[in-house]
Amino acid sequence: MNISIVVSTRDPVGETIKKLGYKFEEIDEDEVDFRFERGDAIVIFSKHQSSSKTPALTVHYPGNPSSQVLGGEPEKLGVAFPRLLTAIFREINKLDIPVQKTLEATHHGPTYQKVPIVFVEVGSDPTYWGNEKIVKSLVESTLSAIDKVSSLYCEEIIVGFGGPHYAPYFSKLGEKVCIGHIISKYYLASIKDTTIIQTVEKCMENVDTVVFDSVPLSVRDKVMHVLKDRNLKFKFH
């Protein structure tokens, strides 16, 4: 499998990776709205920002679950690749670095590509974006994970609904299952049927199970109704 590894010349983590001597694909585009598409899947390194400025290493898919857009298109998800995202997250979790390591729910663009995209991010301020030791550890873990994708153990392939943007429950599940799209609780009240369907259809692997994390009964019923004919299991937390 040909997985393209990408950095943006407009991104500070991308600049740190270049300083370290890595020769990955370079794009001169905003990392949340790029059009680059090459290979069977794309892994892009980028900065992570948060209002709390919590030091973190995060992994997630792109996609806009609502009409609110930060790059990409409204109410459109990117393509998920559960084994790739989960392999990367498991390797990052092994790092002996005193920062938060977490999956994030699906958010921001781009959404134009027909191949999966996984964001691997360093947060949450310039101190960490330019920390060569942390960035190098992240890159090496990701490269190691890519080598393990084809043989990765997955108890099942899941998509998730509910929980916060930083997804501790789904991160924990990632120790055994492989994770597709996660739609956080903030989008559920107004989520459209078409977005629910995309969580399953826009996945490189067949989804086995839909997992709900503290989701109201009305939303659970809606999701289950929309996906009722797809031979899926449903689990509740």
C-alpha positions in Angstrom: 0.0 0.0 0.0 1.3 3.4 -1.0 0.7 5.9 1.9 1.7 9.5 1.2 3.2 11.4 4.1 2.6 15.1 3.9 3.6 18.3 5.5 2.5 21.8 4.7 5.0 24.6 4.2 2.5 26.9 6.0 2.5 24.7 9.2 5.0 25.1 12.0 5.1 21.3 12.7 5.8 20.8 9.0 8.7 23.3 9.3 10.1 21.4 12.3 9.9 18.2 10.4 11.8 19.7 7.5 14.5 21.0 9.9 14.9 17.4 11.2 15.8 16.3 7.6 12.8 14.3 6.7 11.9 14.3 3.0 8.1 14.0 2.8 5.6 15.3 0.3 5.3 19.1 0.7 2.2 21.1 0.0 2.0 24.9 -0.1 -1.6 24.9 1.0 -3.6 25.3 4.3 -3.5 22.0 6.1 -7.3 22.1 6.7 -8.2 22.8 3.0 -5.6 21.2 0.8 -6.4 19.5 -2.5 -3.3 17.2 -2.7 -4.3 13.6 -3.5 -1.7 10.9 -4.2 -1.3 7.3 -3.1 -3.8 5.0 -1.4 -4.0 7.1 1.7 -2.6 10.3 3.2 -1.0 10.9 6.6 -0.4 14.6 7.3 1.5 16.0 10.3 0.3 19.4 11.6 -0.1 21.6 14.6 -2.9 21.2 17.0 -4.4 24.2 18.7 -6.6 24.5 21.8 -7.8 27.3 24.0 -6.4 25.4 27.0 -3.0 25.0 25.3 -2.8 21.5 26.8 0.3 19.7 25.6 -1.0 16.8 23.4 -0.4 14.4 20.6 -3.7 13.8 18.7 -4.9 11.7 15.8 -8.1 12.2 13.9 -10.0 12.1 10.5 -11.1 15.2 8.6 -14.7 16.0 8.1 -17.4 18.6 8.8 -20.4 16.9 10.5 -22.5 20.0 10.3 -23.0 23.1 8.2 -20.2 24.8 10.1 -17.0 24.6 8.0 -13.4 24.9 8.8 -11.9 23.9 5.5 -13.5 21.4 3.2 -17.3 21.2 2.6 -20.3 21.4 4.9 -21.9 18.2 6.1 -19.2 16.1 4.4 -16.8 13.6 6.0 -13.4 12.5 4.7 -12.7 8.8 4.1 -11.7 6.9 7.2 -9.1 4.1 7.4 -9.5 2.5 10.8 -6.4 0.3 10.7 -4.2 3.2 9.8 -5.5 5.7 12.4 -5.5 3.0 15.1 -2.0 1.8 14.3 -0.7 5.3 14.6 -2.5 6.0 17.8 -1.3 2.7 19.4 2.3 3.6 18.6 2.0 7.1 19.9 0.5 5.8 23.1 3.8 3.9 23.7 5.9 7.1 23.7 7.4 8.1 27.1 6.5 11.7 26.7 4.6 13.6 29.4 1.8 14.9 27.2 -1.8 13.9 26.6 -2.2 11.3 23.9 -5.7 11.1 22.5 -8.0 10.5 19.5 -10.1 13.4 18.5 -13.5 13.4 17.0 -13.8 14.0 13.3 -13.4 17.7 12.5 -12.2 20.3 9.9 -11.3 19.8 6.3 -10.2 18.8 3.8 -13.1 16.7 2.5 -12.4 16.7 -1.3 -10.2 13.6 -1.5 -11.4 10.0 -2.4 -8.6 8.5 -0.4 -8.4 8.3 3.4 -6.7 11.1 5.3 -5.3 10.8 8.9 -4.1 13.9 10.8 -1.3 13.4 13.3 -0.9 16.5 15.4 1.3 18.2 18.0 -0.3 20.6 20.4 -0.9 23.0 21.6 1.4 26.0 21.2 4.7 27.0 19.5 6.8 25.5 22.4 5.7 22.1 21.3 5.3 22.7 17.6 9.0 23.5 17.5 10.2 20.8 20.0 12.4 18.7 17.8 12.6 15.8 20.3 8.8 15.5 20.5 8.2 16.0 16.8 10.9 13.4 15.9 9.4 10.9 18.3 6.0 11.4 16.8 7.3 11.0 13.2 9.2 7.8 14.1 6.2 6.3 15.8 4.0 7.1 12.8 6.5 5.5 10.4 6.6 2.4 12.6 2.8 2.3 12.7 2.5 2.5 8.9 4.7 -0.6 8.6 2.3 -2.5 10.9 -1.0 -1.5 9.3 -1.5 -4.6 7.2 -1.0 -6.9 10.2 -2.7 -4.8 12.8 -5.1 -6.7 15.2 -8.6 -5.4 15.1 -11.2 -7.1 17.3 -13.8 -5.2 15.3 -14.2 -2.0 13.2 -16.3 0.6 14.9 -17.7 4.1 14.4 -18.5 6.2 17.4 -21.2 8.7 18.3 -21.1 10.9 21.4 -18.6 11.8 24.0 -16.5 15.0 24.0 -14.3 16.3 21.2 -11.3 14.7 22.9 -12.5 11.1 23.0 -11.2 9.3 26.0 -13.7 6.4 25.8 -13.0 5.7 22.1 -9.2 6.2 22.8 -9.5 3.4 25.3 -11.4 1.2 22.9 -8.6 1.7 20.4 -6.4 -0.7 22.4 -8.4 -3.6 20.9 -10.8 -2.3 18.2 -10.0 -0.2 15.2 -11.7 3.2 15.0 -13.5 4.8 12.2 -15.3 8.2 12.3 -16.2 9.6 15.7 -19.0 12.2 15.8 -18.8 14.1 19.1 -21.9 15.0 21.2 -21.8 18.6 20.0 -23.1 17.7 16.6 -25.7 15.1 17.5 -28.8 17.3 18.1 -28.9 18.5 14.5 -27.1 15.7 12.7 -28.5 14.8 9.3 -29.3 11.3 8.0 -26.8 11.8 5.2 -24.0 12.5 7.7 -24.9 9.4 9.7 -24.7 7.3 6.5 -21.3 8.8 5.6 -19.8 7.5 8.9 -20.3 4.0 7.5 -20.0 4.5 3.8 -17.0 6.7 3.9 -14.7 4.1 5.4 -12.0 2.1 3.7 -13.0 -1.0 5.7 -16.3 -2.6 6.5 -17.8 -1.3 9.8 -18.9 -3.9 12.2 -20.3 -1.9 15.1 -21.7 1.5 16.0 -20.8 2.5 19.6 -22.7 5.2 21.5 -20.9 7.1 24.3 -23.5 8.7 26.6 -25.9 9.6 23.7 -29.5 10.6 24.4 -32.1 8.0 23.6 -33.7 10.1 20.9 -30.4 10.4 19.0 -29.6 6.7 19.5 -33.0 5.8 18.0 -32.4 8.1 15.0 -29.0 6.7 14.3 -30.1 3.1 14.6 -33.1 3.8 12.4 -31.0 5.3 9.6 -28.5 2.4 9.8 -31.0 -0.4 10.5 -30.5 -2.3 7.2 -26.7 -2.4 7.2 -26.1 -5.5 9.3 -24.4 -3.6 12.1 -24.1 -4.2 15.8 -25.0 -1.4 18.3 -23.3 -1.0 21.6 -24.0 1.5 24.4 -21.8 3.1 27.0 
